[in-house]
Amino acid sequence: MKLFANEPVLELRRAPVRDSLTAALADLDVRLPIRVPLLGGATDGFESTDPGEPSRVVATAGRASAEDAAAAVAMAAEGFPEWAGRTAEERAEALVRAAAALRERRLELAALMVRECAKPWAEADADACEAIDFLEYYARAAVELDAGEALLQVPGERNTMRHVPRGVAAVIAPWNFPLAIATGMTAAALAVGNAVVLKPAEQSPACALMLVQALHGAGVPEKALSLLPGFGEAGAALVRDPRVHTVAFTGSAAVGLEIIRAAADTPEGQDHVKRVVAEMGGKNCVIVDSDADLDEVVPAVVHSAFGFAGQKCSAAARVLAHEAIHDGLAERLAGAVRVLDVGQAERFATEVPPVIDSEAQERVRGYAEEADASGTIAARAGAPDGGWFCPPTLATGLGADARVLREEVFGPLLTLEPVGSVEAACDIVDSLPVALTGGLFSRNPATVAAVAARTPVGNLYVNRGITGAMVARQPFGGNRRSGIGAKAGGPGYLLQFTEPRVVTENTMRHGLVVE
Ligand SMILES: NC(=O)c1ccc[n+]([C@@H]2O[C@H](COP(=O)([O-])OP(=O)(O)OC[C@H]3O[C@@H](n4cnc5c(N)ncnc54)[C@H](O)[C@@H]3O)[C@@H](O)[C@H]2O)c1
């Protein structure tokens, strides 16, 4: 296998590239709705719809019950020994073939993300690239892991350590990276020999189907990987099932914490303790020091806060600006927010698409109303009618106890506050129960070092936007209530899906057995 390199994104500035995407979308549209079968059967349990035009049905899927979840786990338990028995190289080759299949279909995949999740083109393409990266990266990492680590050896003794698969992994995925995150968790579990039941978000079953088709087509047996479309009840049933060994979850803190609690139960007859890998939400702050270059700050913050309508777990939510530059920054951010282009994801000019569904629209509206009531709306962009649009909003002058300053909005709403110093900003960051991503704009290396040493966040971005982590370059994941476990797309991630076994052999033989 060649050395790992990130999949290059498409050059959307080139007209022929844009034309090829538009053609892929037209091809997709005539094939909608996509049927997503439940365990090879029913496809009529629920629908996913286009957030920009909710009357357009993108997929119809079978809706898994608790019994279906149990059937999927039983199948995975049956398929596990055969998949686990393959060599690490054989499994890696299958993942690399699946990556090639996604690469082949990447225009179609991007089009599907535009339709099913209203992901604008650049982000939809990046999502497909990240999915490919996860497959390629974990394939290589699993082969390396299988080679084993060097242990201290002394004369007369041989020590070896192997990492074996744990068993059945339940992968419970969110809709906001409908392909990449489902792929990352699934690929990691499969790479080291686990069998997987994938429960995608109810908003994006069709994207998950594309992944499962690619992996099956690449040689992952049907029993080692099944798709369980459905809602939270199906996920909860997987988590409770005593035959599940590992739960890999990415989503909201409320659900993640519930999963951690439920998985801790070890009923009679369950001969293992479940492991939970949970990546959850954040409240991501960007600190802007008095010496920061505002020409750099404004586009980076606006893109981080409003790209994909603020629906990235890493999105900027709260700007803490040194009081010396606060007013100037407020004016410039407000100007930038007012001119944001809000529109359908399929328009190449769109900067802010609609949010995922009516529930999300209501939630964002609620926070915006609170910001309006207890602070000042410094800027708001216009938004079209029709889809689940939310006007991008900048709020200032909020009281320290405002909910909108502490809770994850997960939509196009950014707050700005003055702080007396970078230390005071760090105190605010430190007071939050979540610690996913953070940003710092400063020209002073001592300030950069001090903030890096102090911040609790999992990923700190300095003098740049705070979204867009790349596999192998920026291993990604939060601390505190934002996540538990090793960072995705980085060293150590695969270990979570394995069990270590050490063998120590006394090699001082007292005669050999000769047969
Ligand atoms: N830290 C990260 O890497 C990361 C990445 C992406 C998204 N997120 C977070 O995800 C959230 C948005 O995603 P979402 O709306 O899909 O999250 P969500 O928690 O509503 O749903 C995530 C998944 O959990 C399932 N689920 C719901 N209730 C369940 C239950 N009781 N038991 C088991 N499974 C259940 C859902 O059906 C879905 O598949 C945001 O909070 C965002 O910050 C975090």
The ligand as an ORCA input file, in Angstrom:
! r2SCAN-3c Opt
* xyz 0 1
  N     -17.615     15.517     18.482
  C     -17.781     15.180     17.227
  O     -16.899     14.673     16.569
  C     -19.115     15.428     16.572
  C     -19.220     15.307     15.182
  C     -20.454     15.522     14.573
  C     -21.554     15.852     15.321
  N     -21.426     15.981     16.667
  C     -22.583     16.391     17.452
  O     -23.739     15.705     16.984
  C     -24.905     16.497     17.201
  C     -25.726     16.567     15.933
  O     -26.038     15.297     15.478
  P     -27.458     14.610     15.676
  O     -28.520     15.641     15.678
  O     -27.560     13.516     14.660
  O     -27.295     13.993     17.136
  P     -28.287     13.047     17.946
  O     -27.636     12.791     19.266
  O     -29.670     13.543     17.931
  O     -28.328     11.680     17.099
  C     -27.148     10.936     16.831
  C     -27.517      9.476     16.605
  O     -28.001      8.910     17.828
  C     -29.235      8.239     17.603
  N     -29.995      8.246     18.856
  C     -30.921      9.145     19.280
  N     -31.383      8.804     20.510
  C     -30.726      7.677     20.867
  C     -30.730      6.859     22.029
  N     -31.505      7.126     23.069
  N     -29.896      5.792     22.071
  C     -29.085      5.509     21.044
  N     -29.037      6.244     19.913
  C     -29.840      7.324     19.818
  C     -29.860      9.026     16.465
  O     -30.885      8.289     15.856
  C     -28.641      9.268     15.592
  O     -28.341      8.128     14.824
  C     -24.385     17.852     17.668
  O     -24.487     17.926     19.060
  C     -22.915     17.818     17.252
  O     -22.070     18.674     17.992
  C     -20.235     15.767     17.307
*
